[in-house]
């Protein structure tokens, strides 16, 4: 029996959250050895080129409009990733940063409202003050001590919300009502082609920023350390980027109404657990409270979808017992 598209989408997005968590570890290791923006440039260019080779037939069939929409998504994503990697570079706690970045999930409906005039559900407005309380707990341990890394992570979360909205729209067919009531259909961008163009664009955005702001020579003259850097770049480009973002885009293309944004809240949990195992990170009571409040905000924000999932699961259990 074939699985419904929405179920396939949800299962794939669980895999995406695991790959995303692993990617945090790879990236943290890399930025300890090389300039962060240069790492992002190499990582995303390599990942984008890998996917472009695989999806060259889709790319050849793309028209100018589809390329332009893909580039727009990539420019937004590149900006978000630039802030994110600087947060990882300056931040002192990977797990904490993962929870702050996850606020992008809460802000998705807000960005949809600001950019596309969509009406956010009531749950979004209920979740926002809870999320703010969580951020406060992360920053008010022993007085107001917000770190530079936290500001970078928060900025990236805001831009990630816009990226997620744009990426979903680009990956799905859309009906557009123009002036005079004329209705046209805008074709979706194929998932593999969209992902490859987006990733290459991210590489160009971060590469341009790196060229202007960072020294490159020490990285390319680092001897044995260069082999370690290459290993982290390759691991991040293949598992943490190419595989992850192709699966995410493909999953989003399967259904406009899957529970994808709900499932994405698993990422900070996986990341915090891996950071504890990988780097030996620990959190004090205040930090744990802040992360718990942010996670609660994610649950409140997506409560409608969570309730439907729970109801469907309970109904299936009852039907199996009958």
C-alpha positions in Angstrom: 0.0 0.0 0.0 1.5 3.3 -1.1 1.9 6.0 1.5 0.1 9.3 1.0 2.3 12.2 -0.2 1.8 14.1 3.1 3.1 11.0 5.1 6.1 10.7 2.8 6.8 14.4 3.3 6.7 14.1 7.1 9.0 11.0 7.2 11.5 12.7 4.9 11.5 15.8 7.1 12.3 13.7 10.2 15.4 12.6 8.3 16.1 16.2 7.4 16.1 17.2 11.1 18.7 14.5 11.9 20.9 15.5 9.0 20.6 19.1 10.2 21.7 18.3 13.7 24.7 16.4 12.4 25.5 19.4 10.2 25.8 21.6 13.3 28.6 19.4 14.6 30.4 19.4 11.3 30.1 23.1 10.9 31.3 23.8 14.5 34.4 21.7 13.9 35.1 23.5 10.7 34.8 27.1 12.0 37.3 26.3 14.7 39.9 25.8 11.9 39.0 28.3 9.2 37.1 31.6 8.5 33.3 30.9 8.8 32.1 32.6 5.7 34.8 30.9 3.6 33.7 27.5 5.0 30.1 28.3 4.0 31.2 29.3 0.5 33.1 26.1 -0.1 30.4 23.9 1.5 27.5 25.3 -0.5 29.3 25.6 -3.8 30.4 22.0 -3.6 27.0 20.8 -2.5 25.2 22.8 -5.3 27.6 21.5 -8.0 27.0 17.9 -6.9 23.2 18.3 -7.1 23.6 20.3 -10.4 25.5 17.3 -11.9 22.7 14.9 -10.8 19.9 17.2 -11.9 21.4 18.6 -15.1 18.4 17.5 -17.2 16.0 19.5 -15.0 18.3 22.5 -15.1 18.4 22.5 -18.9 14.6 22.5 -19.0 14.2 25.5 -16.7 13.1 28.8 -18.1 14.3 32.2 -17.0 11.4 32.8 -14.5 12.2 29.5 -12.7 15.9 30.4 -12.5 15.1 33.9 -11.2 12.7 32.5 -8.5 15.4 30.0 -7.5 18.1 32.7 -7.3 15.8 34.8 -5.1 15.3 32.0 -2.7 19.1 31.4 -2.7 19.9 35.0 -1.9 17.5 35.0 1.1 18.9 31.7 2.2 22.5 32.9 1.7 21.9 35.9 3.9 20.3 33.7 6.6 23.2 31.2 6.5 25.7 34.1 6.8 24.2 35.2 10.0 23.9 31.6 11.2 27.5 30.7 10.7 28.7 33.9 12.4 26.5 32.9 15.3 28.1 29.5 15.4 31.5 31.2 15.2 31.0 33.6 18.0 28.5 31.6 20.1 29.6 29.6 23.1 26.9 26.9 23.2 25.7 24.9 20.1 22.6 23.6 21.7 21.5 27.0 22.9 22.1 28.4 19.4 20.0 25.6 17.9 17.0 26.5 20.0 17.3 30.2 19.1 17.6 29.5 15.4 14.5 27.2 15.7 12.4 30.4 16.4 12.3 30.7 12.6 9.6 28.1 12.8 7.5 30.4 14.9 8.1 33.3 12.6 7.1 31.5 9.4 3.4 32.7 9.6 4.6 36.2 10.6 6.7 36.5 7.5 3.9 35.1 5.4 1.8 37.9 6.8 4.3 40.6 6.2 5.4 39.5 2.7 2.3 37.7 1.2 -0.5 39.2 3.3 -1.5 35.8 4.7 -3.4 35.8 8.0 -1.4 34.1 10.8 -3.3 31.7 13.1 -4.1 32.7 16.7 -1.5 30.1 17.8 1.3 32.3 16.4 0.4 35.3 18.5 0.2 33.0 21.6 3.6 31.5 20.9 5.5 34.7 20.3 5.5 35.9 24.0 6.4 32.5 25.2 9.4 32.5 22.8 10.4 35.9 24.0 10.4 34.6 27.6 12.6 31.8 26.5 15.1 34.2 24.9 15.1 36.3 28.0 16.0 33.3 30.2 18.9 32.5 27.8 20.2 36.1 28.1 19.4 37.0 31.8 21.5 34.5 33.6 23.1 36.6 36.3 21.9 39.9 34.7 21.5 40.8 31.0 24.4 39.1 29.3 23.3 38.6 25.7 26.1 37.3 23.6 27.0 38.4 20.1 26.4 34.9 18.9 22.8 35.0 20.2 22.1 38.1 18.1 23.4 36.4 15.0 21.3 33.3 15.6 18.2 35.4 16.2 18.8 37.4 13.0 19.2 34.2 11.1 16.0 32.8 12.5 14.0 35.8 11.2 15.5 35.3 7.7 15.1 31.5 7.8 11.3 32.1 8.3 11.2 34.1 5.0 13.3 31.4 3.3 11.0 28.6 4.3 8.0 30.5 3.0 9.7 31.3 -0.3 11.1 27.8 -0.8 7.7 26.2 -0.2 6.1 28.6 -2.7 8.8 27.9 -5.4 8.5 24.2 -4.9 4.8 24.1 -5.5 2.4 25.1 -8.2 0.6 28.4 -7.5 -2.5 30.1 -8.9 -2.0 33.9 -9.3 -4.8 36.4 -9.7 -3.5 39.4 -11.7 -4.9 42.8 -12.5 -8.4 42.6 -13.9 -9.1 39.3 -12.2 -7.0 37.3 -14.7 -6.0 34.0 -13.3 -2.7 32.3 -14.3 -0.9 29.2 -13.0 2.8 29.4 -12.1 4.5 26.1 -12.4 6.6 24.8 -9.6 10.4 24.6 -9.9 11.5 20.9 -9.8 13.0 20.1 -6.4 16.4 19.0 -7.6 16.9 22.0 -9.9 15.6 24.4 -7.2 17.9 23.0 -4.6 21.0 23.1 -6.7 20.5 26.7 -7.9 19.7 27.8 -4.3 22.8 26.1 -2.9 25.1 27.6 -5.6 23.6 31.0 -4.9 24.3 30.6 -1.2 27.9 29.8 -2.0 28.2 32.9 -4.1 26.6 35.1 -1.5 28.8 33.8 1.3 31.8 33.7 -0.9 31.4 37.4 -1.8 31.1 38.3 1.9 34.1 36.2 2.7 36.2 37.8 0.0 35.4 41.2 1.4 35.8 40.4 5.1 38.0 37.4 5.7 41.7 36.4 5.0 42.0 33.3 2.8 45.7 32.7 2.7 46.2 31.0 6.1 43.5 28.4 5.3 45.1 27.4 2.0 48.6 27.2 3.5 47.7 25.2 6.6 49.5 21.9 5.8 48.1 18.9 7.6 45.3 21.0 9.1 44.1 21.5 5.5 43.3 17.8 5.2 41.1 18.0 8.3 39.4 21.1 6.9 38.8 19.4 3.6 37.2 16.4 5.5 34.8 18.7 7.4 33.9 20.6 4.2 33.2 17.5 2.2 31.2 15.9 5.0 29.2 19.1 5.4 28.7 19.6 1.7 27.5 16.0 1.0 25.5 14.9 4.1 24.8 18.2 5.9 23.9 20.2 2.8 23.3 18.4 -0.5 21.4 15.4 1.0 19.7 17.5 3.6 18.4 20.4 1.5 17.4 18.2 -1.4 15.3 16.0 0.9 13.8 19.1 2.5 12.8 20.7 -0.8 11.5 17.4 -2.2 9.5 16.8 1.0 8.0 20.3 0.8 7.1 19.7 -2.9 5.0 16.6 -1.9 2.5 18.6 0.0 1.5 22.2 0.7 -0.2 21.1 3.9 2.1 18.6 5.5 3.2 18.9 9.1 6.7 20.0 8.0 7.0 23.0 10.1 5.9 20.9 13.1 8.5 18.3 12.4 11.3 20.8 12.0 11.0 21.6 15.8 12.9 18.3 16.3 16.1 19.8 15.0 17.2 21.7 18.2 16.5 18.7 20.3 18.7 16.5 18.2 21.3 19.2 18.0 21.4 19.7 21.8 21.7 16.0 22.4 24.5 15.6 19.8 26.3 18.7 21.2 26.2 17.1 24.7 27.7 13.9 23.3 30.1 15.5 20.8 31.4 18.5 22.6 30.5 17.6 26.2 28.2 20.6 26.4 26.0 21.1 29.5 23.3 23.6 30.4 22.5 25.3 33.7 19.0 25.6 35.0 18.4 29.0 33.4 19.5 27.8 30.0 17.4 24.7 30.2 14.4 26.8 31.2 15.0 29.1 28.2 15.3 26.2 25.8 12.2 24.6 27.3 10.2 27.9 26.8 11.3 28.1 23.2 10.3 24.5 22.6 7.0 25.2 24.2 6.5 28.2 21.9 7.1 25.8 18.9 4.5 23.5 20.2 2.0 26.3 20.8 2.6 27.7 17.4 1.9 24.4 15.7 -0.7 23.1 18.1 -3.5 22.9 15.5 -1.4 20.5 13.4 -0.2 18.6 16.4 -3.7 18.1 17.6 -4.8 16.7 14.2 -1.8 14.3 14.3 -2.7 13.1 17.8 -6.4 12.8 16.9 -5.6 10.7 13.8 -3.2 8.5 15.9 -5.9 7.9 18.6 -8.5 7.2 16.0 -6.2 4.6 14.4 -5.5 3.0 17.7 -9.2 2.8 18.5 -10.0 1.3 15.1 -7.3 -1.3 15.6 -8.8 -2.4 18.9 -12.3 -2.6 17.6 
